[in-house]
């Protein structure tokens, strides 16, 4: 596979800005909105001739070109990540408001099965997969809700009440992992790599689905086989919650690296400084999250 060096030439996007600082501020604005792939951000601004609103529209609708033309040379970045958007979310399906844990467990089964059949996950994921996963997950939640007054359930509570929510050969691996959000930007990367992916209970040759719970929200993460070098084996974030303005509905973010995935998680689960008046233990509890790992047996 060919790799090209990505360069940021002087383009109409730059020329339309009053200063380089103005351009860099637009880059930061896009990244703060959740568009974390810096290379795509630069291309979006170039296509939009520096207009931030148009660049946002290009990013949201997935119309950013993966090829940058400058100085009569073609440069591209290898295997950029992309986002699949879906109008269906847990908030658009009846009884779905608190169904994110059931949806994430459903996604774990469905995505692991897709990867087992196809060998990769780049070409098989779609808006239809997202919609069907959310719809089925909410159906499961509605059945469970009739059994318990608890509104927000942990993955273990869901599995205790409805073990069939997982496909028969999808099994939990290892113990529940506990993490704490910090100001360190590498914290999520370290947790996913060292605590989850390198757990001795995992099979490194298989995909690993991680249901991540930061109360009151739950999302699904899919990590490719440890030794995989295929561009089609993405690091995936499946989120049934809308995150406007960049994600007006549910979405799947297909990341090209663990670092890009970690940045996406930091955007939706930022560290919260509760101030010096809050006891340290309480602050830690507020910033804690749990991870449940699953693989095809």
Secondary structure, DSSP 8 states (H G I E B T S, - for coil): -----------HHHHTSSSHHHHHHHHHHHHHTT---HHHHHHHHHHTTT-HHHHHHHHHHT---SEEEETTEEEE-TT--EEEEES--TTTSTT-TT-HHHHHHHHHHHHHHHHHHHS-STTT--HHHHHHHHHHHHHHHHHHHTT-S-SS--HHHHHHH-GGGS-TTEEE-S--EEEE--S-TTHHHHIIIIIIIT-TTS-TTS-EEEEEEETTEEEEEEE--TT---TTS-EEEEE-S-BTTTBSSEEEEEESSHHHHHHHHHHHS------TTS-HHHHHHHTEEEEEEEEE-
